[in-house]
């Protein structure tokens, strides 16, 4: 009742003319609520005695009894007296049990809904499975990276990717979008031509040529990785093959040792690195997540790309960032507000509910836009690393993580228990919403502490 009224223990103690410690003892069920105390409560807060005289222990006992009838507890002997003792003497433990079971029930409901939508139990979502495959390996594939580095030296000797491709008997042609009919890149195997739309900028053209080399010259290396893994569907395999080709293309354009040295020299200045290697901001950011070669590791990063609606189109985890698999992300993270400041690099210190701190770099990037018929599409990307690694980044300058205020964010609203957040879109799982008959909180939801 105190929480519902929005009162502190000290305020309630003053109202009732008792000590704060006595209020605390009453709340912990270590002192009985006497008839005199009931009358004080009713008189002070203009309540009906019947509304406050009911035993919370009885309510907890009833609710716990209901969840203990779940089949998962069938093999446990749970006498009614023990349940009543738990509810009366340990209301905090009872509340924790209720929340856990609530979260468990919601997870079951989500699986039922997933099955109803056509996904069978045990059948993995191809996109999620592909992301899990990359995440489990910290987005680093040693054999493929080493082979790409060797091949990159050959490209340099040949005078670049286009000339190297020409030496393989393949002609590279840049054609108008109406001729390409919706394609950005197409390999005409019959005529031995690599066709690329001519509206791409230099970095994107180079990336498409590198991707072609990855699919052809590095195909055996890519397939060796795929054959070593069993995927739930052919779609997952296609997505993984595409991801590995993109990985190899980045490794060709930015070979590991040379790129890693430049990263240290330029202190992770993404724009500077992009100019040095003829790549785009996004391509460099992507490559930074892969620098995990044994003995030559660099700062581990988490990478995410979102559209203006918050949909995630790419996610690479090399830093252990706890991103939600389902539902929207936290709107307080600057990656979602970067669209208000297109092209500008936005830095932010982040703190998760468990105390973990990260440093984030966010910026908008574009796709398309090379012609009137190809409108520019805006996306936002973010790189995040653990706070202890931020000192090596030019963006953090001389800032000290412990002295810089961090933005409190959550993984997603359903998994975040920050009661004071005004940006919340949904209450957290397993928490009861408090009524606002007597008090309206500043946030959209107020729930049990």
C-alpha positions as CSV (number, residue, x, y, z in Angstrom):
1,X,0.0,0.0,0.0
2,X,2.9,2.3,0.8
3,X,4.4,1.8,-2.7
4,X,0.9,2.3,-4.3
5,X,0.6,5.7,-2.5
6,X,4.2,6.6,-3.6
7,X,5.4,7.1,0.0
8,X,8.8,6.4,1.6
9,X,9.0,4.5,4.8
10,X,10.1,7.7,6.6
11,X,7.0,9.6,5.2
12,X,4.6,6.9,6.2
13,X,6.2,6.7,9.7
14,X,5.7,10.4,10.1
15,X,2.1,10.2,9.0
16,X,1.3,7.4,11.4
17,X,3.4,8.8,14.2
18,X,5.6,5.7,14.5
19,X,9.3,5.0,13.8
20,X,10.5,4.1,10.2
21,X,12.0,0.9,11.7
22,X,8.6,-0.2,12.8
23,X,7.2,0.4,9.3
24,X,10.0,-1.8,8.0
25,X,9.2,-4.5,10.6
26,X,5.6,-4.5,9.6
27,X,6.4,-4.8,5.9
28,X,8.7,-7.8,6.6
29,X,5.9,-9.4,8.6
30,X,8.0,-9.3,11.8
31,X,5.4,-7.3,13.7
32,X,1.6,-7.9,13.7
33,X,-0.7,-5.3,12.2
34,X,-2.8,-4.4,15.3
35,X,-6.3,-3.1,15.3
36,X,-5.0,0.2,16.4
37,X,-2.6,0.3,13.4
38,X,-5.4,-0.6,11.0
39,X,-7.4,2.3,12.4
40,X,-4.5,4.7,12.0
41,X,-4.0,3.6,8.4
42,X,-7.7,4.0,7.6
43,X,-8.0,7.4,9.3
44,X,-4.7,8.8,7.9
45,X,-5.2,7.8,4.3
46,X,-9.0,7.8,4.3
47,X,-9.3,4.1,3.4
48,X,-11.8,1.4,4.2
49,X,-10.4,-0.9,6.8
50,X,-11.7,-3.9,4.7
51,X,-9.4,-2.8,1.9
52,X,-6.3,-3.1,4.0
53,X,-7.2,-5.8,6.5
54,X,-6.8,-8.7,4.2
55,X,-3.8,-10.9,4.7
56,X,-1.1,-10.6,2.0
57,X,0.1,-14.0,3.1
58,X,-3.2,-15.6,2.2
59,X,-3.1,-14.0,-1.3
60,X,0.5,-15.2,-1.8
61,X,-0.4,-18.7,-0.6
62,X,-3.3,-18.9,-3.0
63,X,-1.2,-17.6,-6.0
64,X,1.8,-19.9,-5.2
65,X,-0.6,-22.8,-4.8
66,X,-1.9,-22.2,-8.3
67,X,1.5,-22.1,-9.9
68,X,2.7,-25.2,-7.9
69,X,0.0,-27.1,-9.7
70,X,2.0,-26.8,-12.9
71,X,3.1,-30.2,-14.1
72,X,6.7,-29.2,-13.8
73,X,6.4,-29.6,-10.0
74,X,4.5,-32.9,-10.1
75,X,7.4,-34.9,-8.5
76,X,7.9,-32.6,-5.6
77,X,6.0,-33.0,-2.3
78,X,4.7,-29.6,-1.4
79,X,2.4,-29.7,1.7
80,X,0.0,-26.8,2.0
81,X,1.5,-25.9,5.4
82,X,4.9,-25.3,3.8
83,X,3.4,-23.2,1.1
84,X,1.5,-21.1,3.7
85,X,4.7,-20.7,5.8
86,X,6.6,-19.6,2.7
87,X,3.9,-17.0,1.8
88,X,3.6,-15.7,5.3
89,X,7.2,-15.7,6.5
90,X,9.1,-15.1,3.3
91,X,7.0,-12.8,1.1
92,X,10.1,-11.7,-0.9
93,X,10.9,-15.3,-1.9
94,X,7.3,-15.9,-2.7
95,X,7.3,-12.9,-5.0
96,X,10.5,-14.0,-6.7
97,X,9.0,-17.4,-7.3
98,X,5.9,-15.8,-8.8
99,X,7.9,-13.6,-11.1
100,X,10.1,-16.5,-12.3
101,X,7.0,-18.6,-13.1
102,X,5.4,-15.7,-14.9
103,X,8.5,-15.3,-17.1
104,X,8.5,-19.1,-17.7
105,X,4.8,-19.0,-18.7
106,X,5.3,-16.1,-21.1
107,X,8.2,-17.9,-22.7
108,X,6.0,-21.0,-23.2
109,X,3.3,-18.8,-24.7
110,X,5.8,-17.3,-27.1
111,X,6.8,-20.8,-28.3
112,X,3.2,-21.7,-28.8
113,X,2.6,-18.5,-30.9
114,X,5.8,-19.3,-32.9
115,X,4.5,-22.8,-33.6
116,X,1.1,-21.4,-34.6
117,X,2.9,-19.2,-37.1
118,X,4.3,-22.2,-38.9
119,X,7.6,-22.7,-37.1
120,X,7.8,-26.2,-35.6
121,X,9.2,-26.9,-32.2
122,X,13.0,-27.3,-32.6
123,X,13.0,-25.6,-36.0
124,X,15.4,-22.7,-35.9
125,X,14.8,-19.4,-37.5
126,X,17.4,-19.2,-40.3
127,X,18.5,-15.6,-39.6
128,X,18.8,-16.3,-35.9
129,X,20.7,-19.5,-36.5
130,X,23.1,-17.8,-38.9
131,X,23.8,-15.0,-36.4
132,X,24.3,-17.6,-33.7
133,X,26.9,-19.4,-35.9
134,X,28.9,-16.2,-36.4
135,X,28.6,-15.1,-32.8
136,X,29.8,-18.5,-31.4
137,X,33.0,-17.9,-33.4
138,X,33.3,-14.2,-32.4
139,X,33.0,-13.5,-36.1
140,X,36.5,-14.7,-36.8
141,X,37.5,-17.5,-39.2
142,X,41.2,-18.1,-39.1
143,X,41.7,-20.3,-42.1
144,X,39.6,-18.1,-44.4
145,X,41.3,-14.9,-43.0
146,X,44.8,-16.3,-43.6
147,X,43.9,-17.4,-47.1
148,X,42.4,-14.0,-47.9
149,X,45.5,-12.2,-46.7
150,X,47.7,-14.3,-49.0
151,X,45.3,-13.6,-52.0
152,X,45.3,-9.9,-51.1
153,X,49.0,-9.8,-51.7
154,X,48.4,-11.3,-55.2
155,X,45.8,-8.6,-55.9
156,X,48.3,-5.9,-55.0
157,X,51.0,-7.4,-57.3
158,X,48.4,-7.6,-60.2
159,X,47.6,-3.9,-59.7
160,X,44.2,-4.2,-58.0
161,X,41.1,-6.4,-58.0
162,X,39.9,-5.5,-61.4
163,X,43.2,-6.3,-63.1
164,X,43.5,-9.6,-61.1
165,X,40.0,-10.6,-62.2
166,X,41.0,-9.7,-65.8
167,X,44.0,-12.1,-65.6
168,X,41.5,-14.9,-64.7
169,X,39.9,-14.4,-68.1
170,X,36.9,-12.4,-66.7
171,X,36.0,-9.0,-68.0
172,X,34.6,-6.5,-65.5
173,X,31.9,-4.2,-66.9
174,X,30.0,-1.3,-65.3
175,X,26.5,-1.0,-66.7
176,X,23.5,1.3,-66.2
177,X,20.8,0.1,-63.7
178,X,18.2,-0.4,-66.4
179,X,20.5,-2.9,-68.1
180,X,21.3,-4.6,-64.8
181,X,17.5,-5.0,-64.2
182,X,17.6,-4.7,-60.4
183,X,21.0,-6.4,-59.9
184,X,23.9,-4.8,-58.2
185,X,26.4,-7.5,-59.3
186,X,26.0,-10.4,-61.6
187,X,28.5,-12.9,-62.9
188,X,27.8,-14.0,-66.5
189,X,29.6,-17.3,-66.5
190,X,28.8,-18.1,-70.1
191,X,30.5,-14.9,-71.4
192,X,32.9,-14.7,-68.5
193,X,31.9,-11.2,-67.6
194,X,31.4,-9.6,-64.1
195,X,28.7,-7.1,-64.5
196,X,28.4,-4.3,-61.8
197,X,25.9,-1.5,-61.8
198,X,27.6,1.8,-62.6
199,X,25.8,3.9,-60.0
200,X,27.9,2.5,-57.1
201,X,30.6,4.7,-55.5
202,X,34.3,3.6,-55.6
203,X,34.2,1.7,-52.3
204,X,31.1,-0.2,-53.2
205,X,32.4,-1.1,-56.6
206,X,35.6,-2.4,-55.0
207,X,33.6,-4.4,-52.5
208,X,31.5,-6.1,-55.2
209,X,34.6,-7.1,-57.0
210,X,36.1,-8.5,-53.8
211,X,32.9,-10.4,-53.1
212,X,33.1,-12.0,-56.6
213,X,36.7,-13.1,-55.8
214,X,35.5,-14.5,-52.5
215,X,32.7,-16.5,-54.2
216,X,35.1,-17.9,-56.8
217,X,38.7,-18.0,-55.7
218,X,37.9,-18.6,-52.0
219,X,34.9,-20.8,-52.5
220,X,36.6,-24.0,-51.3
221,X,37.7,-22.3,-48.1
222,X,34.2,-21.0,-47.5
223,X,32.6,-24.4,-48.2
224,X,35.1,-26.1,-45.9
225,X,33.7,-24.0,-43.0
226,X,30.1,-24.7,-44.0
227,X,30.6,-28.5,-44.4
228,X,32.0,-28.7,-40.8
229,X,28.7,-27.4,-39.5
230,X,25.2,-29.0,-39.6
231,X,22.5,-26.4,-40.3
232,X,18.8,-26.8,-39.8
233,X,17.9,-25.7,-43.3
234,X,19.3,-24.8,-46.7
235,X,18.3,-21.2,-46.1
236,X,20.6,-21.0,-43.1
237,X,23.4,-22.4,-45.2
238,X,22.8,-19.8,-47.9
239,X,22.8,-17.0,-45.3
240,X,26.1,-18.3,-43.7
241,X,27.7,-18.6,-47.1
242,X,26.7,-15.0,-47.9
243,X,28.1,-13.8,-44.6
244,X,31.4,-15.7,-45.1
245,X,31.7,-14.2,-48.6
246,X,31.2,-10.7,-47.1
247,X,33.8,-11.6,-44.4
248,X,36.3,-12.7,-47.1
249,X,35.7,-9.6,-49.2
250,X,36.5,-7.4,-46.2
251,X,39.6,-9.5,-45.5
252,X,40.8,-9.1,-49.1
253,X,40.3,-5.3,-49.0
254,X,41.7,-4.9,-45.5
255,X,44.2,-7.7,-45.0
256,X,44.6,-8.6,-41.3
257,X,48.2,-7.6,-40.4
258,X,48.2,-4.4,-42.4
259,X,44.8,-3.4,-41.2
260,X,45.5,-4.2,-37.5
261,X,48.7,-2.1,-37.6
262,X,46.7,0.8,-39.1
263,X,44.0,0.4,-36.5
264,X,46.6,0.9,-33.7
265,X,48.3,3.8,-35.4
266,X,45.1,5.6,-36.1
267,X,43.4,4.6,-32.8
268,X,40.4,3.1,-34.4
269,X,39.6,6.3,-36.4
270,X,37.0,4.7,-38.7
271,X,36.8,7.6,-41.3
272,X,40.6,7.7,-41.5
273,X,40.8,3.9,-42.0
274,X,38.1,4.1,-44.6
275,X,40.2,6.5,-46.7
276,X,43.4,4.6,-46.3
277,X,41.9,1.3,-47.5
278,X,39.4,2.7,-50.0
279,X,36.4,1.3,-48.1
280,X,33.2,2.7,-46.7
281,X,32.5,3.6,-43.0
282,X,30.3,0.5,-42.6
283,X,32.8,-1.8,-44.3
284,X,35.6,-0.7,-41.9
285,X,33.2,-0.9,-38.9
286,X,32.3,-4.5,-40.0
287,X,36.0,-5.4,-40.4
288,X,36.8,-4.1,-36.9
289,X,34.6,-6.8,-35.4
290,X,36.8,-9.6,-36.9
291,X,40.1,-8.7,-35.4
292,X,40.4,-11.8,-33.2
293,X,43.4,-13.6,-34.6
294,X,45.2,-15.5,-31.8
295,X,48.1,-13.5,-30.6
296,X,47.1,-10.5,-32.6
297,X,43.7,-9.7,-31.1
298,X,42.5,-6.1,-31.1
299,X,39.5,-4.5,-29.2
300,X,36.5,-6.8,-29.5
301,X,33.4,-5.0,-30.8
302,X,29.7,-5.6,-31.1
303,X,28.2,-4.3,-34.4
304,X,24.5,-3.6,-35.2
305,X,22.8,-2.1,-38.2
306,X,19.2,-0.8,-37.9
307,X,16.7,1.0,-40.1
308,X,14.5,3.9,-39.1
309,X,11.8,1.6,-37.8
310,X,14.4,-0.1,-35.5
311,X,14.5,-3.4,-37.5
312,X,17.9,-5.1,-37.2
313,X,19.4,-6.0,-40.6
314,X,22.8,-7.0,-39.4
315,X,24.3,-8.0,-36.0
316,X,27.8,-9.2,-35.3
317,X,28.8,-10.0,-31.7
318,X,32.5,-9.9,-30.8
319,X,32.2,-8.1,-27.5
320,X,29.6,-10.1,-25.5
321,X,26.9,-7.4,-25.8
322,X,23.6,-8.8,-24.5
323,X,21.3,-7.9,-27.4
324,X,17.7,-9.1,-27.3
325,X,16.9,-11.8,-29.8
326,X,13.3,-10.6,-30.0
327,X,11.5,-7.3,-29.6
328,X,12.8,-3.8,-30.0
329,X,16.0,-2.4,-28.5
330,X,16.4,0.3,-26.0
331,X,15.4,3.7,-27.5
332,X,17.9,5.5,-25.2
333,X,20.8,4.0,-27.2
334,X,22.0,6.6,-29.7
335,X,22.0,4.2,-32.6
336,X,18.2,4.8,-32.7
337,X,18.5,8.6,-32.6
338,X,21.4,8.9,-35.1
339,X,18.9,9.5,-37.9
340,X,18.3,13.0,-36.5
341,X,22.0,13.8,-37.1
342,X,22.8,12.1,-40.5
343,X,26.5,11.6,-41.2
344,X,27.6,12.7,-37.7
345,X,29.5,10.3,-35.4
346,X,27.8,10.1,-32.1
347,X,29.6,8.6,-29.1
348,X,27.9,7.4,-25.9
349,X,28.8,5.6,-22.7
350,X,26.2,3.0,-21.8
351,X,25.4,1.1,-18.6
352,X,23.2,-2.0,-18.5
353,X,21.0,-2.9,-15.5
354,X,23.6,-5.4,-14.2
355,X,26.3,-2.6,-14.1
356,X,28.2,-3.6,-17.3
357,X,29.4,-0.5,-19.1
358,X,30.1,-0.1,-22.8
359,X,31.3,2.6,-25.2
360,X,29.3,3.1,-28.3
361,X,30.0,4.8,-31.7
362,X,27.0,5.4,-33.9
363,X,26.5,6.9,-37.3
364,X,24.1,6.8,-40.2
365,X,25.2,5.1,-43.4
366,X,23.5,5.0,-46.8
367,X,22.8,2.4,-49.5
368,X,21.8,3.2,-53.1
369,X,21.4,6.8,-54.1
370,X,23.5,6.7,-57.2
371,X,20.7,7.8,-59.5
372,X,17.3,9.4,-59.5
373,X,15.8,6.0,-60.0
374,X,17.7,4.5,-57.1
375,X,16.7,6.5,-54.0
376,X,19.1,6.6,-51.1
377,X,18.2,4.4,-48.1
378,X,19.4,5.5,-44.7
379,X,20.4,3.1,-42.0
380,X,22.3,3.5,-38.7
381,X,25.2,1.4,-37.5
382,X,26.8,1.2,-34.1
383,X,30.0,-0.3,-32.7
384,X,30.2,-1.0,-29.0
385,X,33.1,-2.2,-26.9
386,X,33.5,-2.8,-23.2
387,X,34.3,0.3,-21.3
388,X,37.7,-0.9,-20.2
389,X,38.8,-1.0,-23.9
390,X,37.5,2.5,-24.8
391,X,40.8,4.2,-23.8
392,X,42.4,2.9,-27.0
393,X,39.8,4.6,-29.2
394,X,40.3,8.1,-30.6
395,X,36.6,8.8,-29.9
396,X,37.0,8.4,-26.1
397,X,40.0,10.7,-26.0
398,X,41.2,11.0,-22.4
399,X,37.8,10.2,-20.8
400,X,37.9,7.8,-17.9
401,X,34.9,5.4,-17.8
402,X,34.4,5.6,-14.1
403,X,34.2,9.4,-14.2
404,X,32.0,9.9,-17.3
405,X,28.2,9.7,-16.8
406,X,26.7,6.8,-18.7
407,X,23.3,6.5,-20.2
408,X,21.3,3.8,-18.4
409,X,19.9,1.5,-21.0
410,X,18.2,-2.0,-21.0
411,X,18.5,-4.9,-23.3
412,X,14.8,-4.5,-24.2
413,X,11.9,-3.2,-22.2
414,X,10.6,-6.7,-21.4
415,X,13.9,-7.6,-19.8
416,X,14.7,-4.2,-18.1
417,X,13.6,-3.5,-14.5
418,X,14.5,0.2,-14.5
419,X,11.4,1.6,-12.8
420,X,12.2,5.2,-13.5
421,X,12.6,5.0,-17.3
422,X,10.2,7.3,-19.1
423,X,11.0,5.8,-22.5
424,X,9.6,2.4,-21.6
425,X,7.2,0.8,-24.1
426,X,6.2,-2.3,-22.1
427,X,6.4,-3.4,-18.5
428,X,9.1,-6.0,-17.6
429,X,8.3,-9.7,-17.6
430,X,7.1,-11.0,-14.2
431,X,6.4,-7.6,-12.6
432,X,2.9,-6.6,-11.4
433,X,1.7,-3.2,-12.5
434,X,0.7,-1.0,-9.6
435,X,-2.7,0.8,-9.8
436,X,-2.6,4.6,-10.3
437,X,-5.9,5.4,-8.6
438,X,-4.2,7.7,-6.1
439,X,-0.9,8.5,-7.8
440,X,0.2,8.8,-11.5
441,X,3.9,8.1,-11.9
442,X,6.1,10.1,-14.4
443,X,6.8,6.9,-16.3
444,X,4.3,5.0,-18.5
445,X,4.3,2.1,-16.1
446,X,4.9,1.7,-12.4
447,X,5.4,-1.8,-11.1
448,X,6.3,-3.6,-7.9
449,X,9.8,-3.0,-6.6
